[in-house]
Amino acid sequence: MESFGKHLRDTVYMEVGIPVGVGISTTKSLTKMANWGCKKWKAKTGAVVDLVDPIKQEKLLRFADVGEVWGRGRQLNKRFELMNIKKAWDLATFDKKTVRRHFNINVEKTARELSGEYCYELEEDVTPKQIIACTRSFSQRVTTLDGLRSAISTFVANASRKLRTQNQYAACVQVFVRTSPFDTSGMPYARSVSIPLAYPSFDTRDLMEAALAGLQQIYISGPRYAKAGVILSQFFDPGMFTDDLFAQPKRKNSEKLMTLLDRINTLHGRGSVRFASEPAVSPWHMKQQLLSQNYTTRWSDVMRINA
């Protein structure tokens, strides 16, 4: 297994150019500990740790603090200390019923996994989201309705694209706007509204129409808006809802148009084709001055070496 881990590490570095660590074991929690170990002793292990051997498992767990265990936060660490659980090995060997009684079933499962018992399944299929939210804080305050309309339009376009990715339809659109609680120079204001759709849809036009109608309801002139957002909810799978006999008819060729829109933006870059209310460059967009460069996904960010 260790040789396979080294092969995997070398392949990723050769194909992608990113150094990675590889942890191998029999459970998810032990694998995460192995991954921690390969980072801790990178030079000694070659960034590959095979933790299948029980003797190696015990050696690493006796060394690692319980705070290094996957999913265990600072608040839990304080409670662990009161129970004299200081090392990962202490948690692995602690009475499992007592762990569950003092904490919860997730901590008990982690303790069992550290002792070699398989508890967490491998999640091969991504569970569809129950809601999809697109919210942003503005780099500078927005005071006009047109400025908020362009922001909400952009948020709806992003949220609807994610909705189509999981092949579902939304029946409700929520819009909110608010000022900053730290801004004492203007009047404080925060409000949201939910707009039900006549029929579930993933068409950006339907969702944008509902969102902008909601924005019109909650907008007032005067506040210096610092944040806004759109939340899609009440999802339906295709064919799992009944149309309203008295509702307005659906747009024709909606699915084909949205599929073509997504395909073009995937091939030529997001925003290559957009709605008129979506700005190409907006003054409220996040500055992102300290954003890391995309060395492996953007040609303009590829490192240049002068020989």
SERO-4910 file (N, C-alpha, C, O; in steps of 0.05 Angstrom, whole numbers):
BEGIN
 pado doro    nc1    nc2    nc3   cac1   cac2   cac3    cc1    cc2    cc3    oc1    oc2    oc3
  Met    A     16    -24      0      0      0      0     17     25      0     10     45    -12
  Glu    A     39     24     14     57     47     15     68     54    -13     70     78    -20
  Ser    A     75     34    -28     85     38    -55     63     51    -73     69     68    -90
  Phe    A     38     42    -69     16     54    -84     13     84    -76      8    101    -93
  Gly    A     16     89    -50     13    117    -41     35    135    -53     29    157    -60
  Lys    A     59    125    -55     80    140    -67     75    144    -97     80    166   -108
  His    A     64    124   -110     57    126   -139     36    148   -142     37    164   -161
  Leu    A     16    147   -124     -6    167   -126      5    195   -121     -3    214   -135
  Arg    A     22    198   -101     35    224    -95     50    235   -119     47    258   -127
  Asp    A     67    218   -131     83    226   -154     66    233   -178     72    252   -193
  Thr    A     45    217   -183     27    222   -206     13    249   -203     12    264   -223
  Val    A      3    255   -179    -10    281   -175      9    304   -179      2    324   -191
  Tyr    A     33    301   -169     53    322   -172     61    326   -201     65    349   -210
  Met    A     63    304   -216     72    306   -244     49    317   -261     55    333   -279
  Glu    A     24    308   -257      2    317   -274     -9    344   -266    -18    359   -284
  Val    A     -9    350   -240    -22    375   -231     -2    396   -221     -7    420   -222
  Gly    A     21    386   -211     41    404   -201     37    413   -172     49    432   -163
  Ile    A     20    398   -157     14    405   -129     25    383   -112     17    359   -115
  Pro    A     42    389    -92     52    368    -74     29    360    -55     16    378    -43
  Val    A     25    335    -50      4    325    -33     15    304    -14     36    292    -19
  Gly    A      1    300      8      7    279     26    -14    256     24    -37    262     17
  Val    A     -6    232     28    -23    209     25    -24    193     52     -3    184     61
  Gly    A    -48    191     63    -51    175     87    -68    150     81    -88    152     67
  Ile    A    -60    127     91    -73    102     85    -79     88    111    -62     85    128
  Ser    A   -104     79    114   -111     62    137   -138     48    132   -147     47    109
  Thr    A   -149     37    153   -173     20    150   -199     35    156   -220     25    149
  Thr    A   -198     59    168   -222     75    173   -217    104    166   -194    112    162
  Lys    A   -238    119    164   -235    147    156   -219    163    177   -201    178    170
  Ser    A   -225    159    202   -211    173    224   -182    166    225   -165    184    228
  Leu    A   -175    141    222   -147    132    222   -133    143    197   -109    149    199
  Thr    A   -147    144    175   -135    154    150   -128    184    153   -107    193    144
  Lys    A   -146    199    167   -141    227    172   -117    230    190   -101    249    186
  Met    A   -114    213    210    -91    214    227    -65    207    212    -44    219    216
  Ala    A    -67    188    193    -44    181    177    -36    205    159    -13    210    155
  Asn    A    -57    219    149    -51    242    133    -38    264    149    -20    278    139
  Trp    A    -47    267    174    -34    287    192     -5    279    197     13    296    198
  Gly    A      0    253    200     27    244    205     46    248    182     69    255    185
  Cys    A     35    245    157     53    249    134     60    278    130     81    285    118
  Lys    A     43    296    140     50    325    139     69    332    162     86    349    159
  Lys    A     65    320    185     81    326    209    110    317    204    128    332    212
  Trp    A    114    294    192    141    284    187    145    280    157    151    258    148
  Lys    A    142    302    142    143    300    113    169    290    103    170    273     85
  Ala    A    191    300    114    218    291    104    223    262    111    235    248     94
  Lys    A    215    253    134    220    226    142    203    206    128    212    184    122
  Thr    A    177    213    123    158    194    112    156    196     81    144    179     68
  Gly    A    166    218     70    162    222     41    134    230     35    124    226     13
  Ala    A    120    241     55     92    250     52     73    226     47     51    230     36
  Val    A     81    202     55     63    179     52     65    163     78     87    155     87
  Val    A     42    158     91     41    142    116     20    120    112     -3    126    107
  Asp    A     29     95    115     11     72    115      6     63    143     24     53    157
  Leu    A    -19     68    152    -26     63    180    -44     38    182    -61     37    200
  Val    A    -41     19    165    -57     -6    166    -47    -24    189    -63    -37    202
  Asp    A    -21    -24    194    -10    -40    215    -19    -30    243    -15     -7    249
  Pro    A    -32    -47    260    -41    -38    286    -19    -27    304    -24    -10    320
  Ile    A      5    -38    301     28    -28    317     34      1    310     39     17    328
  Lys    A     34      7    284     39     35    275     16     53    284     20     76    291
  Gln    A     -8     43    283    -31     58    292    -28     67    321    -31     91    327
  Glu    A    -21     48    338    -18     54    367      4     74    371      2     92    388
  Lys    A     26     71    357     49     89    360     42    118    353     49    136    367
  Leu    A     27    121    331     20    148    323     -1    160    341      1    183    349
  Leu    A    -21    144    349    -43    154    367    -32    161    394    -42    180    407
  Arg    A    -12    147    404      0    154    430     15    180    429     18    194    449
  Phe    A     24    187    405     40    212    402     21    236    397     26    258    407
  Ala    A      0    232    381    -17    255    372    -35    264    394    -47    249    409
  Asp    A    -36    291    397    -55    303    416    -84    298    407    -88    295    383
  Val    A   -103    296    425   -130    291    417   -142    313    400   -160    309    385
  Gly    A   -130    337    402   -139    359    385   -133    356    356   -145    370    339
  Glu    A   -115    337    350   -109    332    322   -128    312    309   -127    308    284
  Val    A   -146    301    325   -165    282    314   -186    296    296   -195    318    303
  Trp    A   -193    284    275   -211    295    255   -238    302    267   -251    286    279
  Gly    A   -246    328    265   -272    337    273   -274    344    303   -296    349    312
  Arg    A   -252    344    317   -254    350    346   -245    379    351   -221    385    346
  Gly    A   -263    396    359   -257    425    362   -246    432    389   -243    415    406
  Arg    A   -241    459    393   -229    468    418   -247    464    442   -238    457    463
  Gln    A   -273    468    438   -292    465    460   -292    436    471   -293    432    495
  Leu    A   -290    417    452   -288    389    461   -262    383    475   -262    368    494
  Asn    A   -241    396    466   -215    392    479   -215    398    509   -203    385    525
  Lys    A   -230    420    516   -232    428    544   -246    406    560   -238    400    582
  Arg    A   -266    394    548   -281    373    562   -264    347    563   -266    332    582
  Phe    A   -249    342    542   -231    319    542   -211    321    564   -205    301    577
  Glu    A   -200    345    569   -180    349    590   -191    342    617   -177    331    634
  Leu    A   -217    349    621   -229    343    647   -232    313    652   -233    304    674
  Met    A   -234    298    630   -236    269    632   -209    255    628   -208    231    625
  Asn    A   -187    271    629   -160    261    626   -155    248    599   -140    229    597
  Ile    A   -169    257    578   -165    247    551   -147    268    537   -156    289    528
  Lys    A   -121    262    536   -102    281    525    -91    273    498    -86    290    481
  Lys    A    -88    247    493    -77    237    468   -100    223    453   -120    214    464
  Ala    A    -95    220    427   -114    206    410   -118    177    419   -139    165    417
  Trp    A    -96    166    430    -97    138    440   -116    136    464   -130    116    468
  Asp    A   -117    157    481   -135    158    504   -164    157    495   -181    143    507
  Leu    A   -170    171    473   -197    171    463   -204    144    450   -226    134    453
  Ala    A   -185    132    437   -189    107    423   -194     84    443   -210     66    438
  Thr    A   -182     86    467   -184     64    486   -204     70    509   -209     53    526
  Phe    A   -217     94    508   -236    101    529   -262     85    525   -268     77    503
  Asp    A   -276     81    547   -301     66    545   -321     81    527   -327    104    531
  Lys    A   -330     67    506   -346     80    485   -374     89    495   -384    109    486
  Lys    A   -385     74    513   -412     82    524   -409    107    540   -427    124    540
  Thr    A   -387    110    555   -383    134    570   -378    158    552   -388    180    557
  Val    A   -364    154    530   -359    175    511   -385    185    499   -390    209    497
  Arg    A   -403    166    492   -429    174    481   -446    189    502   -460    208    495
  Arg    A   -445    180    527   -461    192    547   -453    221    553   -469    238    559
  His    A   -426    226    552   -416    252    559   -414    271    534   -413    295    537
  Phe    A   -415    259    510   -412    276    486   -436    270    468   -458    279    474
  Asn    A   -431    256    446   -453    249    427   -444    225    411   -422    215    414
  Ile    A   -462    217    393   -457    192    378   -434    196    358   -419    177    352
  Asn    A   -430    221    348   -408    226    329   -381    223    342   -362    212    330
  Val    A   -378    233    367   -353    229    382   -348    200    388   -326    190    386
  Glu    A   -370    185    394   -367    156    399   -358    142    373   -341    125    375
  Lys    A   -369    149    350   -361    137    325   -332    142    319   -317    125    310
  Thr    A   -323    167    325   -295    174    320   -277    157    338   -256    147    329
  Ala    A   -285    154    364   -269    138    382   -268    109    373   -247     96    374
  Arg    A   -290     98    363   -291     71    353   -273     68    328   -259     48    325
  Glu    A   -274     88    311   -257     87    286   -228     88    293   -211     75    280
  Leu    A   -220    103    313   -192    104    322   -183     77    333   -159     71    332
  Ser    A   -202     62    343   -194     35    353   -197     14    331   -193    -10    336
  Gly    A   -203     23    306   -203      4    283   -230     -5    275   -231    -21    256
  Glu    A   -251      4    287   -278     -4    280   -289     14    258   -289     39    261
  Tyr    A   -300      3    237   -310     18    214   -337     29    220   -356     14    225
  Cys    A   -340     56    220   -365     69    227   -375     89    205   -399     90    201
  Tyr    A   -357    103    193   -365    123    173   -363    111    145   -342    102    136
  Glu    A   -385    112    130   -386    102    103   -372    121     84   -370    145     89
  Leu    A   -362    111     62   -351    127     41   -374    140     25   -392    125     16
  Glu    A   -373    166     22   -395    180      8   -387    184    -21   -373    203    -27
  Glu    A   -396    166    -38   -389    168    -66   -408    187    -81   -400    200   -100
  Asp    A   -433    188    -72   -453    206    -85   -456    231    -68   -460    229    -44
  Val    A   -455    254    -81   -459    279    -67   -488    284    -62   -504    284    -80
  Thr    A   -496    288    -36   -524    292    -29   -532    320    -39   -518    340    -33
  Pro    A   -554    322    -53   -563    349    -63   -568    368    -39   -577    359    -18
  Lys    A   -562    393    -43   -566    413    -22   -595    418    -18   -611    417    -37
  Gln    A   -603    424      7   -630    431     13   -636    460      6   -659    467      0
  Ile    A   -617    477      9   -619    505      0   -594    513    -14   -573    501    -10
  Ile    A   -596    533    -31   -572    544    -45   -572    574    -40   -591    588    -47
  Ala    A   -551    584    -28   -549    612    -21   -525    625    -35   -504    613    -38
  Cys    A   -530    649    -44   -508    665    -56   -510    693    -43   -527    708    -50
  Thr    A   -491    699    -25   -491    724    -11   -463    736    -12   -443    722    -13
  Arg    A   -462    762    -12   -436    776    -13   -437    802      4   -458    815      5
  Ser    A   -415    808     16   -411    834     28   -398    852      7   -380    843     -8
  Phe    A   -407    876      5   -398    894    -16   -372    907     -8   -367    913     15
  Ser    A   -354    911    -28   -329    925    -23   -333    954    -16   -316    966     -3
  Gln    A   -354    966    -26   -362    993    -19   -392    994    -17   -407    979    -30
  Arg    A   -402   1012     -1   -430   1014      5   -447   1020    -21   -438   1035    -38
  Val    A   -470   1006    -23   -488   1010    -45   -512   1026    -35   -524   1019    -15
  Thr    A   -519   1047    -49   -541   1065    -39   -564   1067    -59   -585   1079    -53
  Thr    A   -561   1056    -83   -582   1059   -103   -595   1032   -109   -584   1011   -105
  Leu    A   -620   1034   -119   -635   1010   -126   -621    996   -150   -621    971   -151
  Asp    A   -611   1011   -169   -598    999   -192   -573    983   -184   -568    962   -195
  Gly    A   -559    994   -164   -535    979   -154   -543    953   -142   -530    932   -146
  Leu    A   -565    953   -126   -574    928   -114   -585    909   -135   -582    884   -132
  Arg    A   -599    919   -155   -610    903   -176   -588    887   -191   -591    864   -196
  Ser    A   -566    901   -196   -544    887   -210   -531    866   -193   -524    844   -202
  Ala    A   -529    871   -166   -518    851   -148   -537    827   -145   -528    804   -147
  Ile    A   -563    832   -141   -582    810   -139   -583    794   -164   -585    769   -163
  Ser    A   -582    806   -187   -582    792   -213   -558    773   -215   -560    751   -224
  Thr    A   -535    783   -207   -511    766   -207   -513    743   -188   -505    720   -195
  Phe    A   -524    748   -164   -527    726   -145   -547    705   -155   -542    681   -151
  Val    A   -569    714   -167   -588    694   -178   -576    677   -200   -580    653   -201
  Ala    A   -560    690   -217   -547    675   -239   -529    653   -228   -528    631   -238
  Asn    A   -513    660   -207   -495    640   -194   -511    618   -180   -504    594   -183
  Ala    A   -532    626   -166   -548    606   -151   -563    587   -170   -564    563   -165
  Ser    A   -574    598   -191   -589    581   -210   -570    562   -225   -578    539   -231
  Arg    A   -546    570   -230   -527    552   -243   -521    529   -224   -519    506   -234
  Lys    A   -518    534   -198   -513    512   -179   -538    494   -177   -535    469   -175
  Leu    A   -561    506   -179   -586    490   -178   -588    471   -202   -596    448   -199
  Arg    A   -581    481   -225   -582    464   -249   -561    442   -248   -564    420   -259
  Thr    A   -539    447   -234   -518    427   -231   -528    402   -217   -520    380   -224
  Gln    A   -545    406   -197   -556    383   -183   -583    375   -194   -598    358   -182
  Asn    A   -591    386   -217   -615    378   -232   -640    378   -215   -654    359   -213
  Gln    A   -645    402   -203   -669    405   -188   -682    432   -194   -670    449   -207
  Tyr    A   -707    435   -185   -722    460   -189   -728    472   -162   -733    458   -143
  Ala    A   -728    499   -161   -735    514   -137   -762    526   -139   -771    535   -160
  Ala    A   -776    525   -116   -803    537   -115   -805    562    -99   -826    574    -97
  Cys    A   -783    570    -87   -783    594    -70   -756    609    -73   -735    597    -73
  Val    A   -758    635    -74   -734    653    -75   -736    673    -53   -755    687    -50
  Gln    A   -715    673    -37   -713    693    -15   -692    713    -21   -670    706    -30
  Val    A   -698    738    -16   -679    760    -20   -676    776      6   -695    781     20
  Phe    A   -651    784     12   -647    801     36   -626    822     30   -609    819     13
  Val    A   -629    844     44   -609    866     43   -605    876     72   -623    873     88
  Arg    A   -582    886     77   -577    897    104   -553    916    103   -536    915     86
  Thr    A   -553    934    123   -530    952    127   -511    938    146   -517    917    157
  Ser    A   -488    950    150   -468    939    168   -474    948    196   -480    971    201
  Pro    A   -472    929    215   -477    937    243   -455    954    255   -458    966    276
  Phe    A   -432    956    240   -410    973    249   -410   1001    236   -393   1017    242
  Asp    A   -429   1005    218   -431   1031    204   -449   1049    220   -474   1046    220
  Thr    A   -437   1069    233   -453   1088    250   -459   1113    235   -472   1131    246
  Ser    A   -451   1115    210   -455   1140    195   -482   1141    181   -490   1162    171
  Gly    A   -496   1119    180   -522   1118    166   -543   1104    182   -538   1095    204
  Met    A   -567   1103    172   -589   1090    186   -588   1060    183   -584   1050    161
  Pro    A   -591   1045    206   -590   1016    204   -615   1005    191   -637   1016    195
  Tyr    A   -611    984    175   -634    972    162   -628    944    153   -606    938    144
  Ala    A   -647    926    157   -644    898    149   -672    887    144   -689    889    161
  Arg    A   -675    874    121   -701    863    115   -698    841     94   -680    841     78
  Ser    A   -716    821     95   -716    800     75   -745    794     67   -764    801     82
  Val    A   -748    780     45   -774    773     35   -772    747     19   -752    743      5
  Ser    A   -792    729     21   -792    704      6   -814    706    -15   -837    714    -10
  Ile    A   -807    699    -39   -825    700    -62   -830    672    -72   -812    659    -83
  Pro    A   -855    661    -69   -861    635    -80   -865    637   -110   -876    656   -121
  Leu    A   -856    616   -125   -859    616   -154   -885    602   -161   -895    585   -146
  Ala    A   -896    609   -184   -920    597   -194   -916    567   -199   -935    552   -197
  Tyr    A   -892    560   -207   -885    532   -211   -855    529   -207   -840    548   -212
  Pro    A   -845    507   -197   -816    503   -193   -801    507   -218   -810    498   -240
  Ser    A   -777    520   -217   -762    526   -241   -732    527   -234   -725    534   -212
  Phe    A   -716    521   -254   -687    527   -252   -678    547   -273   -654    551   -277
  Asp    A   -698    559   -286   -692    579   -307   -684    605   -293   -698    615   -276
  Thr    A   -660    615   -300   -650    639   -288   -670    662   -291   -672    679   -274
  Arg    A   -684    663   -314   -703    685   -319   -726    685   -299   -733    706   -289
  Asp    A   -736    661   -292   -758    659   -273   -748    667   -245   -762    682   -231
  Leu    A   -725    657   -238   -715    662   -211   -707    692   -208   -710    703   -187
  Met    A   -696    703   -229   -687    731   -228   -712    749   -227   -711    770   -213
  Glu    A   -732    743   -242   -757    759   -241   -769    760   -213   -777    781   -203
  Ala    A   -769    736   -200   -780    735   -173   -762    750   -153   -772    764   -135
  Ala    A   -736    747   -156   -717    760   -137   -718    790   -140   -718    805   -120
  Leu    A   -719    801   -164   -720    830   -168   -747    841   -158   -748    864   -149
  Ala    A   -769    825   -161   -794    834   -150   -793    836   -120   -804    854   -108
  Gly    A   -779    817   -108   -776    817    -79   -759    840    -70   -764    853    -50
  Leu    A   -737    846    -85   -720    869    -78   -736    895    -79   -732    912    -62
  Gln    A   -754    897    -99   -770    922   -101   -787    926    -76   -793    948    -68
  Gln    A   -795    904    -64   -812    905    -40   -797    915    -15   -808    929      2
  Ile    A   -772    907    -13   -758    912     12   -738    936     10   -727    944     31
  Tyr    A   -734    946    -13   -715    968    -16   -727    994     -7   -750   1000    -12
  Ile    A   -711   1009      8   -718   1037     15   -694   1054     10   -671   1045     13
  Ser    A   -699   1079      3   -677   1098     -3   -666   1109     23   -681   1115     42
  Gly    A   -640   1112     24   -627   1124     48   -606   1107     60   -583   1117     64
  Pro    A   -611   1082     67   -590   1065     79   -566   1060     61   -569   1060     36
  Arg    A   -543   1056     73   -519   1049     58   -515   1019     61   -505   1009     81
  Tyr    A   -524   1004     40   -525    975     42   -497    963     40   -481    970     23
  Ala    A   -492    944     59   -466    931     60   -466    902     51   -446    891     44
  Lys    A   -490    890     50   -492    862     42   -519    856     31   -539    868     39
  Ala    A   -520    837     12   -545    828      1   -542    798     -7   -519    788     -8
  Gly    A   -564    785    -12   -562    757    -19   -587    745    -29   -609    757    -26
  Val    A   -585    722    -41   -607    707    -52   -606    678    -42   -584    666    -41
  Ile    A   -628    667    -33   -630    640    -23   -652    625    -38   -675    634    -38
  Leu    A   -645    603    -51   -664    586    -65   -671    563    -46   -654    551    -33
  Ser    A   -697    555    -45   -705    533    -28   -730    519    -40   -739    526    -62
  Gln    A   -740    500    -25   -763    483    -33   -757    470    -60   -770    476    -80
  Phe    A   -738    452    -60   -729    439    -85   -746    415    -92   -757    401    -75
  Phe    A   -749    410   -118   -763    388   -129   -746    374   -150   -732    387   -165
  Asp    A   -748    347   -151   -735    333   -173   -753    334   -197   -777    339   -195
  Pro    A   -741    330   -221   -757    331   -246   -780    310   -245   -776    287   -238
  Gly    A   -804    319   -252   -827    302   -252   -840    296   -225   -858    279   -224
  Met    A   -830    309   -204   -840    304   -177   -858    326   -167   -863    328   -143
  Phe    A   -869    342   -185   -888    363   -177   -910    365   -197   -907    357   -220
  Thr    A   -933    375   -188   -957    377   -205   -961    406   -213   -962    424   -196
  Asp    A   -964    411   -238   -967    438   -248   -994    449   -239  -1014    435   -236
  Asp    A   -994    476   -235  -1019    490   -228  -1035    496   -253  -1025    508   -272
  Leu    A  -1060    486   -254  -1076    489   -278  -1081    519   -285  -1085    526   -308
  Phe    A  -1082    536   -264  -1089    564   -269  -1064    582   -269  -1067    607   -271
  Ala    A  -1040    571   -267  -1016    588   -267  -1009    595   -296  -1018    583   -315
  Gln    A   -991    615   -298   -981    622   -325   -966    599   -337   -952    585   -323
  Pro    A   -968    595   -363   -953    573   -376   -923    577   -374   -913    599   -373
  Lys    A   -909    555   -373   -880    556   -371   -868    566   -397   -880    566   -418
  Arg    A   -843    577   -394   -829    586   -418   -822    562   -436   -815    541   -426
  Lys    A   -824    566   -462   -818    545   -481   -787    542   -484   -773    561   -483
  Asn    A   -779    517   -487   -750    511   -491   -732    521   -469   -709    528   -473
  Ser    A   -743    523   -445   -728    533   -422   -703    516   -416   -681    527   -413
  Glu    A   -707    490   -415   -685    472   -408   -663    473   -429   -639    473   -423
  Lys    A   -671    474   -455   -651    475   -476   -634    501   -475   -610    500   -478
  Leu    A   -648    523   -469   -634    549   -468   -615    549   -444   -592    558   -447
  Met    A   -624    540   -421   -606    540   -397   -582    521   -401   -560    527   -392
  Thr    A   -587    498   -414   -565    480   -419   -545    492   -438   -521    490   -433
  Leu    A   -554    506   -458   -536    520   -477   -521    542   -462   -497    546   -467
  Leu    A   -534    557   -445   -522    579   -430   -499    568   -413   -477    579   -413
  Asp    A   -505    547   -398   -484    535   -381   -461    524   -397   -438    526   -389
  Arg    A   -467    512   -420   -446    500   -436   -427    522   -447   -402    518   -446
  Ile    A   -438    544   -456   -421    565   -466   -403    577   -444   -379    581   -448
  Asn    A   -415    581   -421   -400    593   -398   -379    574   -388   -359    582   -376
  Thr    A   -384    548   -391   -364    528   -382   -341    527   -401   -318    525   -393
  Leu    A   -346    529   -427   -325    528   -447   -309    553   -449   -285    553   -453
  His    A   -322    576   -446   -309    602   -451   -305    619   -427   -296    642   -428
  Gly    A   -313    609   -404   -309    624   -379   -335    635   -369   -352    644   -384
  Arg    A   -338    634   -342   -363    644   -330   -367    673   -337   -349    690   -335
  Gly    A   -392    680   -344   -399    707   -351   -395    714   -380   -400    736   -388
  Ser    A   -387    694   -396   -384    699   -425   -410    707   -437   -412    724   -454
  Val    A   -431    693   -428   -459    700   -436   -474    705   -410   -475    688   -393
  Arg    A   -486    729   -408   -500    736   -383   -524    753   -390   -527    762   -413
  Phe    A   -541    757   -371   -564    774   -374   -557    804   -372   -536    811   -360
  Ala    A   -573    820   -384   -567    849   -386   -564    862   -358   -549    881   -355
  Ser    A   -579    852   -339   -577    864   -312   -553    855   -296   -548    866   -275
  Glu    A   -537    836   -307   -513    828   -294   -490    845   -304   -484    844   -328
  Pro    A   -476    860   -287   -454    877   -297   -429    860   -303   -424    841   -289
  Ala    A   -414    869   -323   -388    856   -328   -368    862   -306   -354    844   -297
  Val    A   -367    887   -298   -350    896   -276   -367    913   -258   -380    932   -268
  Ser    A   -368    907   -233   -385    922   -214   -368    935   -193   -348    924   -183
  Pro    A   -375    959   -184   -360    973   -164   -363    960   -136   -347    965   -119
  Trp    A   -385    944   -132   -389    932   -106   -376    905   -103   -377    894    -81
  His    A   -363    895   -124   -351    869   -123   -328    868   -102   -315    888    -97
  Met    A   -325    844    -90   -304    841    -70   -276    848    -82   -271    841   -105
  Lys    A   -259    862    -67   -234    871    -78   -215    847    -83   -201    846   -103
  Gln    A   -214    828    -65   -197    804    -67   -168    811    -74   -156    799    -91
  Gln    A   -157    831    -59   -130    839    -64   -109    819    -55    -87    818    -65
  Leu    A   -117    802    -36    -98    782    -26   -105    754    -35    -97    734    -23
  Leu    A   -120    752    -57   -128    726    -68   -104    711    -79    -87    722    -94
  Ser    A   -102    686    -72    -79    669    -82    -81    665   -112   -103    664   -123
  Gln    A    -58    663   -125    -58    659   -154    -66    630   -161    -60    612   -146
  Asn    A    -79    627   -184    -87    601   -193    -66    590   -212    -69    591   -237
  Tyr    A    -45    579   -201    -23    570   -217    -30    548   -236    -18    545   -258
  Thr    A    -49    531   -229    -55    507   -245    -80    510   -262    -86    492   -278
  Thr    A    -96    531   -259   -121    533   -274   -124    559   -290   -144    563   -303
  Arg    A   -104    577   -289   -107    602   -303    -80    608   -317    -59    610   -303
  Trp    A    -81    612   -343    -56    616   -358    -41    641   -349    -16    641   -347
  Ser    A    -56    662   -342    -43    687   -334    -28    685   -308    -11    701   -301
  Asp    A    -35    664   -292    -22    661   -266      1    640   -266     13    636   -245
  Val    A      6    628   -289     28    608   -290     54    622   -285     60    644   -295
  Met    A     70    610   -268     96    622   -260    115    623   -284    116    605   -300
  Arg    A    129    645   -286    149    649   -307    177    650   -296    182    663   -276
  Ile    A    195    635   -309    223    634   -300    240    644   -322    240    634   -344
  Asn    A    256    664   -316    275    676   -336    302    661   -333    315    663   -312
  Ala    A    309    647   -355    335    632   -354    357    650   -364    380    641   -365
***
